[in-house]
Structures are given as C-alpha cells and as structure tokens.
Amino acid sequence: MTDKQKQDTTHFGYQQVPVEEKTGLVGQVFHSVAQKYDLMNDVMSLGTHRIIKRFTVELSALRPGMTVLDLAGGTGDFSLLFAPIVGKEGQVILADINESMVSVGRDRILDKGRCENISYTLANAENLPFKPESFDCICIAYGLRNVTDKQAALNSMFEMTRPGGRTLVLEFSKPQNPLLEKAYDAYSTLWPKAGKLVIGDAESYQYLVESIRMHPDQETLKRMMQEAGFTDCHYHNVMGGICAIHVGHKALTD
C-alpha cells in the first residue's frame, strides 16, 4: 500500500476502508444495535458497566448550574446521571452522530420523566456544532474509538471546554496484566455469538471487538489529549485496564 493510499484509508475494525466511508459503516452498526444496546452492554460487561459509569460521573466534578455535553451519548445513561447533579439551573446536552441512538436515548429519558434540563442534538465529534468554551464538562463514553479522526475530535472537545473545565474519555483500553489480557481476549470472542443470539446480529459485535483492539492504549491517548491542549492529563485504569477513564483539564486563562 502506498503512502497516499494509507492517508486516504482508515481502519474499520481490522479492515482498511476509505476515510469517507467509515462514518457510514459505523452508523450502520449502531442503527443495527440501538434498540438492544443497553441489554447487550449488560450481557458483555456482566453488569459492571453501570459501576464504571458512576465512577466516571464522580470524576466529572460537576456542580449545580453547570453545563455538560454527553458526547456520543447513545441511549442516555450518562445524561440521566448528570441531570440531577447540575439541577434545574444547569443543562445537559445529549449529542450523538447516530439518529437511531439519539432517538432511543430521547425516548428513554422521556419515559423516565427526566427531560427538564436535557436536550438532544445530532453532532459529529470531529467538528462540534457549538460555540467555543460552551461546556464545563464534556464526557465521551465508549465513543471515541468509533470516530474516524480521533485527534480532530479531541481538538474539537478542547475548543468547546471552558477554561477551568474538564473533558472525560471513558473507553476500552489495554489490560495491564498479560494473563488478564489473554482471558479478556478470549471472553470478548464470545460477544459476536451473544449478539447473534440476543439481537440476531453477530457482525456488528465483531466490529465492536475489533474496534477495541485498534483503539490507542492508555499512554497514547494521554499524549493525544495533551496534543489537543489539555493539561494535567491522567487516567484511571478500571478492571485492570480493560477500561480506562482519561481526564484532561483546560487551564484557566490569565
């Protein structure tokens, strides 16, 4: 493959595809899984994703009256956790590039009667459609690995974060123990089979497994956040590094 071809392609799981096609391919995956996305999260994580999400919320340092962007917010788990913290004077915006996911999230939030300070929008993480420095906190959970240009997304998040604010990236990462890594790799090979059994779709979950393997490791993602402009960047390994929560701050201006 020539250098020019490499520049014009990106990975979709283990496949190399034209850059302009990846967003549509990822979109097809999430259109397929949207209706049973939460159920499959419980199946794949054995319910631990709920504990991890609550720990992430604790790291957000949100207070009443703040504004938070739930980016790649999917079915609204984080929006439902953020909303009572920021209160009536605050605002939560659930943003996702996939219309099916936003629809499921909106319906779920409406069903729970928790919509007074939550709004919804379609948005591409690489070019967020908001005024610069709009958010006290931006959180992207299990979404960055699906973005075509991850550095562009981090740059855009930095631009939208207010001075003194922070951005959180919760994502699958690299287990730190070789034995744990082997066990996790073996376990994740079951996810496509579970996807076939639960929702009749093995291919989408095969992509999800492959996208995890292709995602930057902890230190690489930390450097990418620093390159975007974030300071005091650090991460918390969860479950031995199967997941990691990266935190980056935007320094106060003089």
N, C-alpha and C positions, 0 to 999 in steps of 0.2 A: 504494500500500500504506500503511495507517495505521500509526502508531507502535505500537499494540497488536499488529498483525499481525507487524510486524518483530520485536517482543520474543518472539513465540511461534514464530518460524521461525528456521532456521539454514541454512547452505549445505551441500549435499551435492554436491561438485564445483561446477558452476555453477548447479545448481538450488537453489531455496529450498524447504525441506521443513519440516514441523512438527518442533519440537525433540525431541519424544518418539519420533519415527520414525528419527532419524539413526543411533542406535546399532544398530538392527536392520538398516538398509540397509548400513552399513559392515560389519556382521557377515556379511551375505550375500556381500559382496565377498571377504572373507578366507576364508570357507568354500569359495568357488569356487577360490581361488588357492593354498590351503595346501599341497597336495601337490607343486606345482612352483614354490613361492615362491622357493627358492634358485636354481633354474635360471633363472628369469626375472630375478632380480637380476643374475646373471652376464651375461645377454643384454643387459639395459638399460644396465648400467654398464660393459660390456666388461671385467668383472672388477675394476674399480677399487674396488668397494665393500669388498673384503677389506682393501685397504691403508688405506682410510678408517677402517674399524672398528678396526684395530690402532693407528692414531694416537689414536683416541678412548680406547682402553684405556690408552695411555700417559698421557693426561691425567687418568685416574681417580685416580692416586697411591695405588692400593691396595697394601696390605702384608699379609703373612701374619696370619691371625687376624681379619681384618675381615669385616664382613657387608655384602653388596651386593645391591641389588634391580635385577634386569634387567627393567624395566617395558616392557610391550608387546614382550616378549622373543621372541615368534614362534617361529621354528624353532631357537632356542638358540645362534646364533652367538656372542653376547656371553657367555652363560653358560659356554660351552666355553672362552672366552678368560679369563674371570675366575677360574674354579675353580682352576686350578693356581697362580694368584697368591696367593689367600687361603689355600690349603692346607687340610689336614685340620682345623685349628682354626678355620677360617673357614667362612662359609656364603654360598651364592648362592641367591637365590630368583628363579626364572623366573615372572613373572606376566604374564598376558595376559587380555583380556576375551573372547577368542575361543577356544572349546573346541577347534576344529579345529587352530588354530595351536599351542596347548599340547600337543595330542596328537602332532603332528608333531615338535615340539621334544623332548618326552619320549622318543619312540621313537628319535630320532636320537642323543640323549645316551646312552641305554641301549645302543644299538648300538656306540657308541664306548667303552663301559665306563667312563664318566666321571661316575658318578652319586653318588659317595660324599659329596659336600658340596653337591649341588644338589637343591633341592626345587621343587615346582611348585604354582601356585595360579591360580584364575580371579580376576581383580580388575579393577575399574573405576578407571581412573586419577583420576577426579574425586573419588573417595571411597575411598581405600586402606584395606583392612581389617587394618591393623597397629597396634601400639602406637606412640604418638608417639616420635620420636627412636630408631627401631629400626635405622637403617642408616648406616654410614659413608659409603656412596656409593649414589646412585640414578642409573641410566642409562636414558634412554628414547631409542631409536634408530628413526627413521622411523615414529614412532607418534603424536607429539603432534598432527600435522596431522589425524589421524582422530578426535580427541577432540572431542566436541560443545562443551564448555565448557573451553577451554584454560586460562583463568585459574584455574578451580577445580582443575584438575589440578596446576598449578604450586603453588597454595596447599597442596594435599594433600602434594605431594612435599616442600615445605619443612617441613611439620609432621613428616614421617617421617624427615627427615635429622637426624642427631645434631649437636650443636654441634661445630664443627671439621670437619665433613664437607662433602661437596660433591654437587651434582647436575649431571649432564651431559645436554644435549639435542642429539642429532645429528639433523639434519633437512635436507631440501632447502630451499634458500633462494634469494636473488636474485643472479644473476651481476652482477659489478661493472662489466664491460666491455660496452657496448651491442652490439658485434659478436658477442661470446661469447653474450650473451643471445639474439640472433636465431638463431645457429647451434644453441644448445641447444633453443630452442623448436621449431625445425624438426626436430631429431633426435627430440625427445620425441613428436612426432606419429606416429612410427613404432611406438611402444610398443603401442598397441592392435592394430596389424597383427601385431606379433610375438606378442602374447597370443592372437590368433585362430589363428595358425599353430602355436604351441607347445602351448597348452592348450585351444584352442577357445573362448576367452573374450575378446572384444575389449572388451565393456562395462566389465568390472572395471578394465581398464587405462586406459580412457578416464577413468573416475572418478579413478584414481591421478594421471593427468596433470593433471586439473582441480583436484584437492586440493592439488597442489604450487603451482599458480598462486594459489590462495586463501590459502595459508599466510602468516603475518606475515613481513615481511622482518627482517633481522638486528637493526636498531636497535629495531624494535617489540618483538620477542621479548625483547631485553635489558631493555627497560623493564618488560615483563610479569614477568620474573623478579625484578626489583628490587621491583616492587609486591607480589610474593608474600613478600618479606622477605629474599631472598638479597643478599649483599654481594659486593663485588669481582667483579661480573659482567663477563664479557668473552666474546669469541667468536673463533674461528679460522675464517677462510674457507678452504675446500678447493676445489680446481679452479676458482679464480677466483670463488668464491661460489656455485657450483652447489649445494654443500652448505655448511653451517656447523655448527660444534660450539660450543655455548654452555656456559659453565661458570659456576656460581653457588655461593658458599660460604655456610655457616651459621655465623655468628660464635659464638665461644666465649662462654659466659655467665660473668659475674663470680662 
